[in-house]
Amino acid sequence: MPVIEVRGLHKRYGEKVAVRDVSFAVERGEIFGILGPNGAGKTTTVECLEGLRSPDGGTLSVLGLDPHRDRDELRQRVGIQLQESQLPDKLRVGEALDLYASFYRTPANPEKLLTTLGLADKRDTAYKKLSGGQKQRLSIALALIGSPEIAVLDELTTGLDPQSRRDTWDLIETVRDQGVTILLVTHFMEEAERLCDRLAVIDGGRVVAIDTPAGLVAGVNDEQRIRFRPSRPIDRRELEALPEVRTVEEHGGQLVVTGRGNVLHAVTSLLARAQVIAGDLRVDQASLDDAFVALTGRKLD
């Protein structure tokens, strides 16, 4: 049974429709991503799930509860990292965690959480003295201090440098491995591809596709392009005879083979049998960015 169910969600602000008939379900233990550009309706959708906004239409269920009617109970079982959050400059890391822990019936151990998130040596550090990555880790800690069954993370790594972003991704995978279901809102393709078990692509307030990252890519184009320089001449007809190969071209001593399925294995196996070494080997294939363009007609900035 899904831990989150959204059916026909609709939300408008005056004349502007932010969310149009959005539906999806999240299974326990997965990282489910909501991917889309700024203004697509991602944050409005999760704010309705969190009970922060009332929908104009549709039905919502989180852990079998109504987010608006059962908001107090859900706050004990769902951790939230908002898109934008701020703490008092002089509040120390340990003080913030102890304060938030007091809000919950069964809080996590603050010291253990600080250690897990790499903040143990920052316990007595004031919020204003933390780096951007450390502030983000603290916001995740505050979302997890209530020992939630679900964590909602909205634009998790916006503003972080590449290394801090990757460190945060490692952290989220650790949190999921501990049994927490994660709903991740993002507009970063690499983040969605790295973390998410499944994705809902939202554009203009509508869900345009739901699938695994690999499934979304394969649905657009599962063709691969293999480029290499053979160590000695090889008859192109041998490559063209492989059932996985669609075309073989030669450009300045480099062969370019396109095909589908297990084409890479088929080509490299043939080269090995012919004792031909593939120099400067490179494999290109469709990406999640390509899938987004095919689904929406534009790139995700």
C-alpha positions as CSV (number, residue, x, y, z in Angstrom):
1,M,0.0,0.0,0.0
2,P,1.5,3.4,-1.0
3,V,2.5,5.7,1.9
4,I,1.5,8.8,-0.2
5,E,-1.4,8.9,-2.6
6,V,-2.3,12.0,-4.7
7,R,-5.4,11.9,-6.9
8,G,-6.6,14.7,-9.1
9,L,-4.9,17.5,-7.1
10,H,-5.9,21.0,-8.2
11,K,-4.7,24.3,-6.7
12,R,-5.1,27.8,-7.9
13,Y,-4.2,31.3,-6.7
14,G,-6.7,33.7,-8.1
15,E,-6.7,33.4,-11.8
16,K,-3.5,31.4,-11.9
17,V,-3.7,27.6,-11.8
18,A,-0.6,26.3,-10.1
19,V,-1.5,22.5,-10.1
20,R,-3.8,20.8,-12.6
21,D,-5.1,17.3,-11.9
22,V,-1.8,15.9,-10.5
23,S,-1.8,12.2,-9.5
24,F,0.9,9.9,-8.2
25,A,1.7,7.4,-5.5
26,V,4.8,6.8,-3.4
27,E,5.8,3.4,-2.1
28,R,7.3,2.8,1.3
29,G,11.1,2.9,1.3
30,E,11.7,4.5,-2.1
31,I,13.2,7.9,-3.0
32,F,10.4,9.4,-5.2
33,G,11.3,12.6,-7.1
34,I,9.2,15.4,-8.4
35,L,11.2,17.0,-11.2
36,G,10.4,20.2,-13.0
37,P,11.4,23.8,-13.7
38,N,10.8,26.6,-11.2
39,G,7.1,27.6,-11.2
40,A,6.0,24.1,-12.4
41,G,3.9,23.5,-9.3
42,K,6.3,21.2,-7.4
43,T,6.4,23.1,-4.2
44,T,2.6,23.8,-4.2
45,T,2.1,20.0,-4.5
46,V,4.3,19.1,-1.6
47,E,2.9,22.0,0.6
48,C,-0.6,20.5,0.1
49,L,0.8,17.1,1.1
50,E,2.4,18.7,4.2
51,G,-0.9,20.4,5.2
52,L,0.6,23.8,4.7
53,R,-1.9,24.6,1.9
54,S,-5.5,23.5,1.3
55,P,-6.1,22.0,-2.2
56,D,-9.0,23.3,-4.3
57,G,-9.7,19.8,-5.6
58,G,-8.6,16.1,-5.5
59,T,-7.8,13.8,-2.6
60,L,-4.6,13.4,-0.7
61,S,-3.4,10.6,1.7
62,V,-0.2,10.5,3.7
63,L,0.3,7.4,5.8
64,G,-3.4,6.8,5.5
65,L,-4.1,10.3,7.0
66,D,-5.6,13.5,5.6
67,P,-2.8,16.1,5.5
68,H,-5.2,19.0,6.4
69,R,-7.5,17.3,8.9
70,D,-4.8,15.2,10.6
71,R,-2.0,17.7,10.3
72,D,-0.9,17.5,14.0
73,E,-0.5,13.7,13.8
74,L,1.3,13.9,10.5
75,R,3.8,16.3,11.9
76,Q,4.9,13.6,14.3
77,R,5.5,11.2,11.5
78,V,6.7,13.3,8.6
79,G,9.9,15.3,8.5
80,I,10.0,18.4,6.3
81,Q,12.9,20.4,4.9
82,L,11.5,23.5,3.3
83,Q,12.7,25.2,0.1
84,E,13.8,28.2,2.2
85,S,14.5,28.2,5.9
86,Q,16.4,30.3,8.4
87,L,17.4,30.0,12.1
88,P,18.4,32.8,14.5
89,D,22.1,33.7,13.8
90,K,23.2,33.1,17.4
91,L,21.3,29.8,17.9
92,R,23.9,27.0,18.2
93,V,23.6,23.8,16.3
94,G,23.0,21.6,19.4
95,E,20.5,24.1,20.8
96,A,18.5,24.0,17.5
97,L,18.4,20.2,17.5
98,D,17.5,19.9,21.2
99,L,14.7,22.5,20.6
100,Y,13.2,20.6,17.7
101,A,13.6,17.3,19.5
102,S,11.3,18.6,22.2
103,F,8.4,18.9,19.7
104,Y,8.2,15.1,19.1
105,R,6.9,12.1,21.0
106,T,9.8,9.8,20.0
107,P,12.7,12.0,18.9
108,A,15.9,10.6,17.5
109,N,19.1,10.9,19.5
110,P,20.5,14.3,18.7
111,E,24.1,13.3,19.3
112,K,23.8,10.3,17.1
113,L,22.1,12.4,14.4
114,L,24.9,15.0,14.5
115,T,27.5,12.3,14.1
116,T,25.6,10.7,11.2
117,L,25.3,14.1,9.4
118,G,28.9,15.1,10.0
119,L,28.1,17.9,12.4
120,A,29.3,16.5,15.7
121,D,32.2,19.0,15.8
122,K,29.8,21.9,15.1
123,R,27.5,21.3,18.1
124,D,28.5,24.5,19.8
125,T,28.8,26.6,16.6
126,A,26.4,29.5,16.0
127,Y,24.1,29.1,12.9
128,K,25.6,32.2,11.3
129,K,29.1,30.7,11.3
130,L,28.1,27.6,9.4
131,S,28.9,27.1,5.7
132,G,26.2,26.7,3.2
133,G,26.7,22.9,3.1
134,Q,26.6,22.7,6.9
135,K,23.4,24.7,7.1
136,Q,21.9,22.3,4.6
137,R,23.0,19.4,6.7
138,L,21.5,21.0,9.8
139,S,18.1,21.5,7.9
140,I,18.2,17.8,7.1
141,A,18.9,17.0,10.7
142,L,16.0,19.0,11.9
143,A,13.8,17.2,9.3
144,L,14.9,13.8,10.8
145,I,15.0,14.6,14.5
146,G,11.4,13.4,15.0
147,S,12.3,9.9,13.7
148,P,9.9,10.3,10.7
149,E,8.6,7.6,8.4
150,I,8.7,10.0,5.5
151,A,11.0,12.9,4.8
152,V,10.0,15.7,2.3
153,L,13.0,17.5,0.9
154,D,12.3,20.5,-1.2
155,E,15.2,21.7,-3.5
156,L,17.7,20.0,-1.3
157,T,21.0,21.1,-2.8
158,T,20.1,24.5,-4.3
159,G,23.0,26.9,-3.7
160,L,25.5,24.3,-2.8
161,D,28.9,23.8,-4.5
162,P,29.4,20.6,-6.5
163,Q,31.3,18.8,-3.7
164,S,28.8,19.7,-1.0
165,R,26.0,18.6,-3.3
166,R,27.5,15.2,-3.8
167,D,28.2,14.8,0.0
168,T,24.5,15.6,0.6
169,W,23.5,13.0,-2.0
170,D,25.5,10.4,-0.1
171,L,23.8,11.4,3.1
172,I,20.3,11.1,1.6
173,E,21.1,7.6,0.4
174,T,22.2,6.7,3.9
175,V,18.9,8.1,5.3
176,R,16.9,6.0,2.8
177,D,18.9,2.9,3.8
178,Q,17.7,3.4,7.4
179,G,14.1,2.9,6.2
180,V,12.9,6.5,5.7
181,T,10.8,7.1,2.6
182,I,11.9,10.2,0.8
183,L,9.9,12.6,-1.4
184,L,12.5,14.7,-3.2
185,V,11.6,17.9,-5.0
186,T,14.3,19.0,-7.5
187,H,15.1,20.8,-10.7
188,F,18.6,19.2,-11.0
189,M,18.8,16.5,-13.6
190,E,21.9,14.9,-12.1
191,E,20.4,14.8,-8.7
192,A,17.2,13.2,-9.9
193,E,19.2,10.6,-12.0
194,R,21.5,9.8,-9.1
195,L,19.0,9.5,-6.2
196,C,15.5,8.7,-7.4
197,D,14.0,5.3,-7.7
198,R,11.1,6.8,-9.6
199,L,10.2,10.3,-10.9
200,A,7.1,12.4,-11.6
201,V,8.0,15.0,-14.3
202,I,5.8,18.1,-13.7
203,D,5.5,21.0,-16.2
204,G,2.9,23.7,-16.2
205,G,1.2,22.2,-13.2
206,R,0.7,18.8,-14.8
207,V,2.3,15.4,-14.5
208,V,3.7,14.6,-18.0
209,A,5.3,11.3,-17.1
210,I,6.1,8.9,-14.2
211,D,8.8,6.3,-14.4
212,T,12.2,5.3,-13.3
213,P,15.0,7.6,-14.6
214,A,16.1,4.8,-16.9
215,G,12.6,4.2,-18.0
216,L,12.0,7.8,-18.9
217,V,15.2,7.8,-21.0
218,A,14.4,4.6,-22.7
219,G,10.9,5.8,-23.5
220,V,12.4,8.6,-25.5
221,N,15.4,7.0,-27.2
222,D,17.3,3.9,-26.1
223,E,19.8,4.2,-28.9
224,Q,23.6,4.2,-28.1
225,R,26.4,5.6,-30.1
226,I,29.8,3.9,-29.8
227,R,32.9,5.8,-31.0
228,F,36.4,4.2,-31.2
229,R,39.6,4.0,-33.3
230,P,40.3,0.4,-34.3
231,S,43.9,-0.7,-33.8
232,R,43.8,-2.2,-37.4
233,P,41.3,-2.0,-40.3
234,I,38.1,-4.0,-39.8
235,D,35.5,-4.8,-42.4
236,R,32.5,-2.6,-41.6
237,R,30.2,-5.3,-43.0
238,E,31.0,-7.5,-40.0
239,L,29.8,-4.8,-37.6
240,E,26.7,-4.1,-39.7
241,A,25.8,-7.8,-39.6
242,L,25.3,-7.6,-35.9
243,P,21.5,-7.6,-35.1
244,E,22.0,-4.9,-32.4
245,V,23.7,-2.5,-34.8
246,R,21.8,0.0,-36.9
247,T,24.5,2.0,-38.7
248,V,28.3,2.1,-39.0
249,E,30.1,5.2,-40.2
250,E,33.7,6.2,-40.5
251,H,35.1,9.7,-39.8
252,G,38.8,10.3,-40.1
253,G,39.9,6.9,-38.9
254,Q,37.2,6.7,-36.2
255,L,34.3,4.3,-36.4
256,V,30.9,5.4,-35.1
257,V,28.5,2.5,-34.5
258,T,24.8,3.2,-33.5
259,G,22.5,0.6,-32.2
260,R,20.1,-0.5,-29.4
261,G,19.9,-3.1,-26.7
262,N,23.2,-4.8,-25.8
263,V,25.0,-3.2,-28.7
264,L,28.1,-2.3,-26.7
265,H,28.7,-6.0,-25.6
266,A,28.0,-7.2,-29.2
267,V,30.5,-4.7,-30.7
268,T,33.3,-5.3,-28.1
269,S,32.9,-9.1,-28.4
270,L,33.3,-9.0,-32.1
271,L,36.4,-6.8,-31.8
272,A,37.9,-9.2,-29.2
273,R,37.4,-12.1,-31.5
274,A,39.1,-10.2,-34.3
275,Q,41.9,-9.2,-32.0
276,V,41.1,-5.5,-32.6
277,I,41.7,-3.0,-29.8
278,A,39.2,-0.2,-29.6
279,G,41.2,3.0,-28.9
280,D,39.6,6.2,-27.5
281,L,36.4,4.2,-26.9
282,R,33.4,6.4,-25.9
283,V,29.7,5.6,-25.5
284,D,27.0,8.2,-25.8
285,Q,23.4,7.6,-25.1
286,A,20.2,9.6,-24.3
287,S,20.1,11.3,-20.9
288,L,17.3,12.4,-18.5
289,D,17.8,15.9,-19.9
290,D,17.0,14.5,-23.4
291,A,13.9,12.8,-22.0
292,F,12.7,16.1,-20.4
293,V,13.1,17.9,-23.7
294,A,11.1,15.2,-25.5
295,L,8.3,15.3,-22.9
296,T,8.0,19.1,-22.5
297,G,9.5,20.6,-25.6
298,R,12.1,22.6,-23.8
299,K,15.3,22.2,-21.7
300,L,15.2,22.3,-17.9
301,D,17.3,25.3,-16.8
